[in-house]
Amino acid sequence: MTTEQLTTQALEARIDVAALGEQLLGRWADIRKQARALSGSEAVRGIPGLSMDEHRERVLSQLHDLVDAKAVHRAFPKRLGGEDNHGGSIASFEELVTADPSLQIKAGVQWGLFGSAVLHLGTEEHQDKWLPGIMNMEIPGAFAMTEIGHGSDVASIGTTATYDPDTQEFSINTPFKAAWKEYLGNAGLHGKAAVVFAQLITAGVNHGVHAFYVDIRDGNGFLPGVGGEDDGLKGGLNGIDNGRLHFTDVRIARTNLLNRYGDVAIDGTYSSPIHSPGRRFFTMLGTLVQGRVSLDGAATSASKIALQIAVTYGNQRRQFNATSDTVEETLMDYQRHQRRLLIRLARTYAASFAHEELLEKFDGVFSGATDTDADRQDLETLAAALKSLSTWDALDTLQEAREACGGAGFIGENRLTALRADLDVYVTFEGDNNVLLQLVGKRLLTDYGQEFRQFNAGVMARYVVKQAENVALHRTGLRSVAQFVADTGDERKSANFFKETANQRALLTDRIKTMVAQIADEMRGVDPKDRAAGAAVFNENQNALIAAARAHGELLRWEAFTTALEKTTDAGTRTVLTWLRDVYALCLIEENLGWYLMNGRLSMQRARTLPGYINILLARLRPHAQDLVDAFGYGPEHLRAAIIADDRESKRQDEAQEYYRRLRASADTPVDEKVLIAREKAAKKAAQQGSKKKK
Amino acid sequence: MTTEQLTTQALEARIDVAALGEQLLGRWADIRKQARALSGSEAVRGIPGLSMDEHRERVLSQLHDLVDAKAVHRAFPKRLGGEDNHGGSIASFEELVTADPSLQIKAGVQWGLFGSAVLHLGTEEHQDKWLPGIMNMEIPGAFAMTEIGHGSDVASIGTTATYDPDTQEFSINTPFKAAWKEYLGNAGLHGKAAVVFAQLITAGVNHGVHAFYVDIRDGNGFLPGVGGEDDGLKGGLNGIDNGRLHFTDVRIARTNLLNRYGDVAIDGTYSSPIHSPGRRFFTMLGTLVQGRVSLDGAATSASKIALQIAVTYGNQRRQFNATSDTVEETLMDYQRHQRRLLIRLARTYAASFAHEELLEKFDGVFSGATDTDADRQDLETLAAALKSLSTWDALDTLQEAREACGGAGFIGENRLTALRADLDVYVTFEGDNNVLLQLVGKRLLTDYGQEFRQFNAGVMARYVVKQAENVALHRTGLRSVAQFVADTGDERKSANFFKETANQRALLTDRIKTMVAQIADEMRGVDPKDRAAGAAVFNENQNALIAAARAHGELLRWEAFTTALEKTTDAGTRTVLTWLRDVYALCLIEENLGWYLMNGRLSMQRARTLPGYINILLARLRPHAQDLVDAFGYGPEHLRAAIIADDRESKRQDEAQEYYRRLRASADTPVDEKVLIAREKAAKKAAQQGSKKKK
């Protein structure tokens, strides 16, 4: 197919940008729009180049602005002025990333972690006592879980809370330096209280990690027994006062234990509605899953901002004369530029649709509508998988966008470097991505003995709320291996093969199933009593397990994208989105082409057609690139990149074009030396031919 | 093989760290050591957290310190106090990155770009007039090449220098906004002069881009006709005052044209020793290749710093109890951690050895020892390929190192985020990497008709100075495709296959050759007169061409690593380095496994053994990880990461260990609830069994 044919074909489909924008906004569209209006306002948005101290002060005062705008109360109980709206609360919170990630994360610390711990781990009494002050920022607070020595392994933290029946108090202690609480937002400067996670010890028994409400500062600084340090400058998020805390016999009332999942009576007797200490621990931690859910959304929003900037610039910027002496090529017309940006655009769409499903699941669990143990486990797995992928992807997309804008991408006024610096820590906080993916991998192994073996049911279908409608779709199953290998390499046939939804599903699903089965096989041989041997085999398969978990997250996204296609009613939009979904799927297959080939899932002939087919899809998508980023719906007040403000790049080029046009029309234009040389050559040739003729 | 067997085998080999360190330092070891001593000194190193203004002031004054230390004169002529030592000058310059990348790049602007332009594009008269002031910082200067509208395409810049025979002056003009000079170090604040690149117009002819020496500021600011703006805050390198410049009929003497490659006589007659304007342009630009050469070295040094920090920490830090209740696992023992860091370590070694060869080549050309047209072309290609790879790799390695240090990696005092922010722009300045790789790709296409077709000669061999000794080694050639596919999947046989130098070479070389041949085939069919069709076919192969260029750079590195192995005399060191080289090669093959399989270069069986064999090599390397990073030779004064200072992580863990040890030994230790439950269960079971017996 020629480029012209492709362009004609591509232009036959038209995106309904407004409708697609609404679809992307999802169930909480109105709340998102409110949050975007707020995030774009002068008062709430970040100011580049502030010093750390200025930035911290500004963000602190902006938190009060959020309170005034009633932007942060939605997740809290109605009786305290909230809305009991969990999904809506997260949707609103995510959009704050476009204002300033420091603002977002400081808000997340205050209401999403500190406040949520009181809400979910405390009882009504605790909520009534502290939530009003937390909601209105009278009590800025820290979420004191992580320690210097233990981040990923929370169960092993060293801080102790020992019950003293004589005084009916807990004594909070930091027994060694590694047990200092670390990286806590609000701890460096502004926090007046903290929810402190500590080993609960009473009557000579350690009942594991529990949460305690502890006052840490008054107007004069740290309270007696509390100490700490400021974390100082960080790689980003410098509007937040992260810091360290330590405790020396800090006495708190018995009732400061947030005791929903474990309580200590006056006499020191421990009780809990959950008998197993392990399950109790994971239940408590599970109530805090919203951190991961919201980071998935925020990271995806950051990717959207990056792509909206880079694609808009790529549609204006020109460089190098390939086809004409007078008009240079637009960057987005270069195949490489399409590969760099449109593949990431496809991934961001997939992430956006997957996030919306995650948010629905989260809301189902936290509203109580669909809140079984299985639902909570599914939510954990989904959040871990999607948060890992989208936070890494945000860094990758922001960086590619910055490079695609060249030197201008590195200039502060063009936003991308600061956003990337802020988002950096998203990949390791609220769960280090490599650790989270192992959680996902372990879940895959657990499920392997169960329904995962029957992989004709879609994986995402298990997780989403309304799954019945999708079942029929998922019964297509997997074609046999032999059939793949026998396939011929005819290009059109291959393109048809690759664009079939059922084939994409089969290829993506089968890879996960096979990888998990292989790891399960490896582990099956180990004596369950031999701990060292078990650990060794697990470690030998660690990388493969993480790869399987990542593939699982990618499949979840692909399924969400595919479900979204079914909900897209405008035909033109659906056509273009289908190409985009195909690009997402086929790039995943291309990335893992070695696996598909060495395991006989694709024939050599068919595999060889894949890169070319992806390039054709990219060329088809190219005329729609601007519509696809415009549908994200962010305005100049969110993008805030000088490089694309007021079409200034286009205007500069028009000015230059006009200058050269007038120059060419003028009489005293300097002639290009190259033209002169060409003329000389031609003249010489003519003279030679003339002299030959004479002879 | 069990982990124990592996460990035993690994420990049989021992690295001679000092000798390996010397080998890495290369030919200019003494100069590097001097530069490292200087870079680690209090005066020259960066201070984190300075404001932009403070940082700029500090770096400016540090440039004077460099002059005083005689650290920046080496490349300049002996008659002016220099040493005519080009390789040594770059070696020294590269090490400055460990002090502060802002310092390095500002020094690079002053002496490597501004000064070098006068040195290489000017005549002895120009040198004598301006170099002394440039060398001693009396004349801080800018290198005014890039414009807002044209970065990668220098030939199309808009600034004009029009000769006026009446006054015997050039008039420098910025005809439109897009022709403003942009991103120029020293232009924002400190620059007194600039080498301005402009279209030279005389007697009605435009002779293309030439360089002019232009005074821009005196004590009172911009000189008449000169204007500009400060670029302000950037994503990094904020110790440099980047800015924009524009010119309105700025008059300079005729003799301010740096006229080595093109001159204008008093009457306006143009003359040049190079007839072809195209060749003249590339010759002038080629004299500035040292920017790329030095960035390759600096980026590789930054990767070394990152790995030395992350591996040292990974050898101290523990997390999760996998094998024991009392001792947690060391991070470096996790397979995933090995994958993350040791693969990048292998790549950094390859980059380091390749850079040393590049530097030798550079010195050969610039000293005049081996300075033919072919040498200069080879140097250009080498520099473009290696600079692209190493600058991207530095960002990737710094980021992985930061993530491998968890939250601590994000804290400013641990260095990694700031270094990454500074290095970011290295991937797009001195040639955008995607553009540079296309230059490499075009060279591969040009060569394809020539010697590249006979690929039994190594590729690197063409480029390095002393190639005779290697020829024998390169005659091994490529085994036939059929043979690969027929290979069995026996694990040991596969391991033997993969570790053979000749097979690695064959696989890596064949891929490039085949890719280039395919692209050449696609382009062959196009009518050379049809410019649009030619551009279209080139564009359709752009991504493939860049992939081939990247593969070529990787092969260059692999060959340099292999050559270095031959020069490694200590047997233990050579054994370990060979594993490391194998990891580098096999990871490249693993990354492109899809290609090798779909093109029949590897059998499915053999391919399936590859990931496992890489994991085995990583486990073998693991005990040597610390030696391998220690050999880079950077001290605490260069690393400056609190996280590994004074072994504080180890000490904290020892303190915690000791606390728990004493607790276990004490009588009033709290019992873990889990233990209690286990005891209860056991007691219940015993009671049941007892009652059963009674019955």
Interface residues (C-beta under 8 A of the other chain):
Chain A: T3 P48 G49 S51 M52 T146 I148 G149 H150 G151 S152 D153 S156 G158 T162 P175 F176 K177 A178 A179 E182 Y183 I201 G204 V205 N206 H207 G208 D231 G232 L233 K234 G235 G236 Y270 H275 S276 P277 G278 Q319 F320 N321 A322 T323 S324 E328 E329 D333 Y334 Q335 R336 R339 R340 L395 Q399 R402 E403 G406 G407 G409 F410 I411 G412 E413 L416 T417 A418 R420 A421 D424 V425 V427 T428 F429 D432 N433 N434 R531 A532 A535 A536 F538 N539 E540 N541 Q542 N543 A544 I546 E590 N592 L593 G594 W595 Y596 L597 M598 N599 G600 M604 A607 R608 P611 N615 R652 Q653 E655 A656 Y659 D668 P670 V671 D672 E673 K674 L676 I677
Chain B: T3 P48 G49 S51 M52 T146 I148 G149 H150 G151 S152 D153 S156 G158 T162 P175 F176 K177 A178 A179 E182 Y183 I201 G204 V205 N206 H207 G208 D231 G232 L233 K234 G235 G236 Y270 H275 S276 P277 G278 Q319 F320 N321 A322 T323 S324 E328 E329 D333 Y334 Q335 R336 R339 R340 L395 Q399 R402 E403 G406 G407 G409 F410 I411 G412 E413 L416 T417 A418 R420 A421 D424 V425 V427 T428 F429 D432 N433 N434 R531 A532 A535 A536 F538 N539 E540 N541 Q542 N543 A544 I546 E590 N592 L593 G594 W595 Y596 L597 M598 N599 G600 M604 A607 R608 P611 N615 R652 Q653 E655 A656 Y659 D668 P670 V671 D672 E673 K674 L676 I677
